[in-house]
Amino acid sequence: MGEVIRIHRVRAGLTQKDAAERLLISESLMGAVERAERIPSLELLAGADRVFVAGGVLKGCIELVDEENYPAKFLDWARLERQAVLMRMTPPYIGFIIEESILSRTLGGAEVLKEQLLQLLECMEGMNHLTVQVMPSEQHMHAALNGPMQLMCTAEGRNLVLAESQGGGRLISRPEQVGDMFDLFGILRAQALDPWKSAEFIETKARQL
């Protein structure tokens, strides 16, 4: 994607500095996008398509950027930033549905799991923007047996789904597919324990360790 942007910039007879000024971004960001060190935003792609007179080529790549796998170095950074997002002044509303079996898996030992469960309870009790529900093991059939997924509503008003697998994740942006996934999430919430019963369940698990 970065190379395609660079080619159209050069064809338009613009330097990185010229392009950055016209797109109202920094020259360093322009360079980072072309070197594939930064993922271009939707606004940047649309603006570059117009400024470089790309004839819709760059604008048409928006879905390709959405569905591209993110480099591992970005994922490492994202994991470190997750808790900071929860604690900021205007946090996002976040809901989790967790399989009961996950809450019983003693990776690192029973004491580590107990600390994790207590930390989870603390977050559930202290964060009004956070909802956690437990999917009981007795619910043999549920709507997410095909694997984990993350549903996101962006600040731009777009709905996206990250379908996870052992080989990585795939970002889905096609409205019809995203709509189906959001419907599945609604079914999952109905099948799982409600937030209050989930908190009681997690507290009981912690006491048993």
Secondary structure, 3 states (H helix, E strand, C coil): CHHHHHHHHHHCCCCHHHHHHHHCCCHHHHHHHHCCCCCCCHHHHHHHHHHCCCCCCCHHHHHHHHHCCCCHHHHHHHHHHHHHHHHCCCCCCEEEEEEHHHHHCCCCCHHHHHHHHHHHHHHHHHCCCEEEEEECCCCCCCCCCCCCEEEEECCCCCEEEEEEECCEEEEECCHHHHHHHHHHHHHHHHHCCCHHHHHHHHHHHHHCC
